[in-house]
Amino acid sequence: SREGATLYLKLEHITKVFPPRGNVGEVTAVNQVNLDIQKGELVTLLGPSGCGKTTTLRMIAGFEFPTTGKIILDGEEINTLPPHKREMSMVFQSYAIFPHLNVFENIAYGLNVQKVPKKQITERVNRVLDLVHLEGYGQRAPNQLSGGQQQRVALARALVMEPKVLLMDEPLSNLDAKLREEMRTEIRRIQKELNITSVYVTHDQIEAMTLSDRVVVMNLGLIEQVGTPMEIYRYPNSRFVANFIGRANFVPGTVLEQDHGTIRVSTLGETLHLQNIIRDFSKDEKVTLIVRPEMVTVKKTGGMYPGVVRRAVYLGNVIEYDVEIGGELITALENDPSAMELFPEGEEVTATFAQDCIQVLPAEQG
């Protein structure tokens, strides 16, 4: 947890079981989830479809109630409170903007329901219009807005309520790639400026990496790992996490010896000396090495492993290779602009692994 951070939102042993429906039996969508979120932190729930991330978000919002477990906000247990009493705002994937109201009226809607005085409504709406860079758009109709502008209106409508927690469910998935990138930066800027505690759901690893203080990787209703984007990328604690955040080669090896954080491993007929290994292994134990494609350098000669190029793809900023080494297919990403010659398929090359970045998992996790 961060220096001087205060615990603000806590999920304690949250489980959600959906009863049998049609020909589908009982489904445990979320299974014993524990999570502590600090004040002002942006936490992303990341995982594939059906991993339980949206159900978790809906339980925080009050649209679903946990079968067992507690949700505690700012010291108060809220899991039986209806959504409108939770002081939270949700931004949906579909924006859910009222087509018959202009931008100002859309943003003011919740304040009107709360019977906030008119003068205060005008002040608050204008303030969030500035914040989301939509100054002067108050009188526009929703159908006069681009997708990115509609997304900003949806965000402004959530922020104007001054919620204790901002919830976002895949809010950028309807935008094209360039706009998505722009809005990621915007959401992060606004979240930091307001220091607003936020929970964000996505299946997009880049989104999770760029937005989050911490990422919660979920799979089949369980939390696989929680950490900063860097911790999860550098130190994945399972094969699933390594594969879901970034890409990885999983290379079999055998431990020769381990001394504190340093380990000697035999793999593909060579011995590697690996540092910063966070687990303990025994001599002769079978292990799986996580080797990211960007940790593999391919050269004509002089590398550690002889191999043969089986696939070569030129992508402009990088070249991607699949190199066969000792019967294993290893993916490599070459992004050194001075080395931009393309080795053709069938070419004999050598490959070297950046040993100081490799992580090791027990083989049975494979």
N, C-alpha and C positions, 0 to 999 in steps of 0.2 A: 504494500500500500504506500501511497505517496506521503511525503513529509507533511506533517501537520494536517493530514486529511481527516475529515469527519465522515463516519459511516452515515449514510442517508437513507438508502433503500436496501432492504435485506430480504432475500428469498430464503426461507428455511424449509428444507425437505419438501419442496413443492412437487406434487405428483398430480397428474391429470389422467383419469381413466374415462374413456368414452364408452357408454354401454353398447351392447350389440345392436347393429342396425342392418336391416335387410339380411343378406347372407354373410355379412362380415361380423365376426365375433367381437368380443371386448378388445378395445385398443388402448394400450398405455402410451399416450402421446408424449408425456413428459414424466421422467422417472427420477424422483429423489434429487431435484436440482437445488443446490445451495449456491448462493451468489451474494456477495457484498459489494454494493456500489457506493462510491464516495460522492460527496457533494461536489457538483461542478464537473463531474467526470462524464465522458462519452464512452459508453460501453456498447460494443457491437456483438449481437448474437449471429454467428456465422455457421452455415452448414447447408447440406443438400436439401432438396424438397423432402418433406416428411420427417425432418430431424427433430421437430418440436419447437423450433425457434419462434414461429408465429403464435403458437398456442401459449408459449411462455409470455410473450408480449401481451397477448389478449388477457391473460390472467392478471398481469400487472395493471392493465387498463380497467379491468372489471367487466369485460365482455364475456369472460369465462370465469368460473370459480374453481379453485383447486379442489380436487377430491380429498387430498390431505396436505398438510403443510401450512405455513404462515407467510404472509407478505407484510412487512413492517416498513412504514414510511415515516422518517423523522421521529422514530420512537413509538409510533402509534400503529397498532395492528389494523390493517385495512381490508383484509381479504373478504369480509362480508359486505363492505360498502358498495353501493351502486356506483357506476362510472362517474356520474356528475358530482359525486361527493368526494372524489379522490384528488381533486386539484391537479389533474394531469390533462395533457392535450395530445391527441394522436394525429399524425400526418399519414394518410393512406396512400396506397399505390395508385388508386384511381383519382386522387385529388378530391373527389366528392364536392365540387364547387357548385353552388346553386346557379343554374343558367339564367334565371329570371332576375337575378340581383346583380348590380354592378360591383366592381372590385371593392369599393369602400363598404358597401352594404354586406358583401360576403364576409369581409374581415370583421365588421362590427356585429355580426349576427349573434354570437355568443354573449357579447356584452349587453345587447338589447334584451336577450332572454334573462340576464341577471339584473335587469333594470338599473344599469349603471347610468348616472346622469349624462345627458347629451354632450355637454361641454367636455366632460372627461373622455367620453367615447371618441370625439373628434381628435382630442390630443393623443390618445393612445393609438388610434388607427394611423394617424399621420406619422407617429414615431416609428411604428413597425413598417410602414411603407418606405420610409427612409432607410431603415435597417436592411430591408430586403432589396434595396435599390429599385423601387417602383414609384419613386416620387412622381407625382403628376398623372398617375394611372388610375386614380380613385374612381373616375366617372366612366371608365371603359367597361364594356360588356365582356363577359368571359369569352364569347366567341370571337372577340377582336384580339385575343391574346395568343401568343405562341405557347407551345408545350412548356418551355422553360419558365415563361411568365406565369402560367397557370400554377406551376409547381411552387413558385415564390408566393403566390396568393394563398395557397394551401398552408405554406409554412407560416406566413404572416398571421393567418387566422388562428393557428395554434399558438403562436407566440404572444398575440395580443391579450390572451387570457392570463398571461404571467403565471404559467403553471409551475408547480413544484418539480414536475418531471415532464420532459418532452419525449414522446414515443413516436418512432418512425418505422413504418412497415414497408420495406422495399420502395421508398418514395421516388427513386430515380429510374426504376426499371422500364418506364414507358418513354424515356428520352433517348435520343441518339447518342452515340459514343462521345462526341465532342461536348455536347450539352451536359452529359452526365458528369464529365470531368470538371466542367465549370461549376456545376451545382455542388459537387462534392466539396470543392474549395470554399464555396459560399456558405454551405451548411456548417463547415468547420469554423469559418471566420465568425459567423453569428453566434454559434454555440460558445466559443471562447469569449467573445465580447460580452455576452450576457452571463457567462459562467453558469449556464443552465445544465442541470443534471439530465442526461439524455440516454435513452436506450434505443438502439438502431438495429433493425433486422435486415440482413442481406444474405444472398447466396454468392455474392461477388467478392472474391478474395481481395481484389485491388481496392475496392471500395472500403472493405474492412481495414486494410492496411493503412490507407491514407487518412481515414477519418478518426480512428479510434485512439483513445488512451489505452484501453485494453480490449482484447478480443476474446470472446467465449466461443470456442469451437464445439458445436453440438453434433451428435450422431445418434440416431435411433432413440431419441428422448433423453439421452445422457449427455453430461458435459464431458468432453474428452480432455480439454485443456483450457486454462485461463491464463492469459499473460499479455504483455505489451506486444505490439506487432513484431518487434525485433526478437523477443524471447521465443515467440511461437515459430518464427521462421528459422532462427538459429538453433533452437533447442526443442524441436518437436518431441513429444513424449510417446508418440505412437506412429505407426505407419500411416494410419488414416490422416492424422494431422499433417504429416510431412507431405502427403499427396494432395491434401486439400488446400494448403497454403503453399503456393509455388508449385514447382514440379521437382521430382526427385528420382534418382536412380537408386534402386535397392540392391546392394552388392553383397553377396555372401562372404563371410570371413570367419577366421578362427583366432581366438585370443591366444597370443604367445605369453604375454605377461602384462600385469598392470601395476603401476606404482603411483598411488594417489590419483591425480587427474590425468596422468600420462599412460598411454596404452600402446602395446605393440601388437599389431594384427596382421595375420597372413591373409592376403586376398588376391585372387587371380594370379597366384604364383609369385607375388612380391610381398615384402614386409613394409607396412606403413607404421609410422610413429605418429600417433594422434594425441592432441592436447585437449584440455578443457572438457574432458568426458565426465558427465555428471552422475553416471551410475557406476556401480562396482560389478566387475565380472570376474569369473574364475578362469584359471589356466585351462586351455583347450576348449573353452565354451564356444559354441557356435553362435555367431552374431550376424546382424544385418547392418551394413554401413549405409548411411543416408548421404549420398553424394549428389549435390545439386548440379544441374547441367552447366551453370556458370562457373563451377569449380573445376571443370574439366578443360584442359588446354590440348588442342590437337595441332601437332607439328609433323613435318615430313620425317624428321629424324631427331634423335636426341632425347625423346621422352621416356617415361618410365615403362609403359606397356606397349608392345607392338600390337597393331590391330589393323582392321580393314574397314574402310568406309562403306557402309551398306545403304546410307541415305544421306543426301546433301541438299539443303534447301536454302536459297539465298533470300533473306527477308529485308534487305536494305540496311537496317541498322545492325542486324546480327546475321550470322550464318549458323544454321542448325545442322548438326551431324548426328547420325546414329553410327557408332563405331563398334564393330564386333571385336571383343577382347576375350580370349579364353572361353569362347562359347556364350559369353554374356553380351547383350546389346546395351551399350552405354550411350545415353544422349548427352551431347555437348553443345554449349552455346558459345560461339566465338564472337566477341564484340570489340576486338581490338581493330580499329580502322586500318592500321598499318599491315594487318595480317589478312587482308580481305581477298586473298586468292582462294579460289574454291577448289578443294580437293574433290575430284569426281568420284562417283560410286565405283567401288572395286579397287580404289587406290590403297596401297599399303602406307600406313601412317603410324605415328606413335602418339600416345595420350598420357597426360600427367594429371594427377589429382592434387588440388590444393589441400594439403593434409591438415592444416590448422583449422579448417572449417567443417570437417566431417564429423557427424554425430553417429553414435552407435546404439543400436537397440538389441535386446535379446532376440535370437532368431525366431522363437516361437510366436513373436508378435507379427511375423511376416504373413 
